[in-house]
């Protein structure tokens, strides 16, 4: 059984930082791309950042230079370090695992709420 476990979200003030983690089990981690998505209230889910199976990273323009994605194959874990947070970063953040070769083979975490507010 595949599981993507994201520990609880959090509340942070504007300008603050928060780190999110996603631990995977039931998959061969190094064969998966690991993106983070988010969905704000009333908006569509959007891609935030992605780390590929070979370690390449990409970011949405709205988080460039503020967020950093990283992964550790030995720990089957991916992290999203979020700095300089803004109110508009408030959303449910979802971890995703997408097979690097087999199209359509992907899994979602349950998502956790990140609230940026003073």
Protein Blocks (a to p, Z undefined) as FASTA:
>chain_A
ZZddddddddddehiacddddddehiafklpccddddddehiacddfbdcdfkopacddf
klgokaccdddfklopacdddehiafklgccdddddddfklghiacddebiaddddZZ
